[in-house]
Amino acid sequence: MGFAKNAAKLTACIVLGAAVGFGLAETQTPQWRATAQFDQPTVQELGNYYALASTYRLISGEKIEQFDQWLSEKSYGEFKRNLTSPDVIKQFLTEKMQPEQLANAFQFEEKTQQLHLTLAHPETAKPLLDEFIQYSNLRSRAVLNGELISQWKVLFQQVKIAAETNLGAIQNGSHIAAQDWNGKLILMKSVQPLDDKLIAYRLVQSPSLPTQPHSPVRNLWMMIGAASGLLLGLFSLSLASFRRNAA
């Protein structure tokens, strides 16, 4: 009888704790999470930027191992810098007339390359995340294109002067290399200017409208409540047993 009575008390404490946990979960404002996942861009995403960067490398004689991979990593690195910068996030929110406190709602996971946006309104999370991704890409594009344009202008002047003065062969490392400066100048004049289509990332998972709240997790709160009830029940039984033995 004593065992059955104690078991019933423990069960009651567990059920009561689970109910309290469920009730606490219900009092919290649900949070909804939109998620996007990224990877390094391919040549297709880089577009015209890749064409001019590879031409610059060819004419300048700059030697870069695995150039395609290097350029992809460089572009994606600039994109991630904007994507995770607190200052960029706050500026974006200011331009969108959103409170700066929402900056804490953006979370980037390095391991999975995922960006999460967790908000109280599910209909806001996805479009705001979409806009921020585009905003980060625009900033990345401006930096990458601006850097390449500056490098291109310097190289163009050097090649132009070399062609006009018929500079001829130059020292290239430990070798004397013949140079077709007029040919290089013609090549530089023939390229298409940079466009505005550079995408500094590849989208692995597009943001979607969340259908279930990210938090609170009711089952977790019920488990916490049940565990708390179990501990409270065990403590009560131990205290009652101690008092009986002391009497």
Beta strands, then each sheet from edge to edge (+ up, - down):
strand 1: 32-39
strand 2: 106-109
strand 3: 114-119
strand 4: 170-172
strand 5: 175-177
strand 6: 202-205
sheet 1: 2+ 3- 1+ 6-
sheet 2: 4+ 5-
end
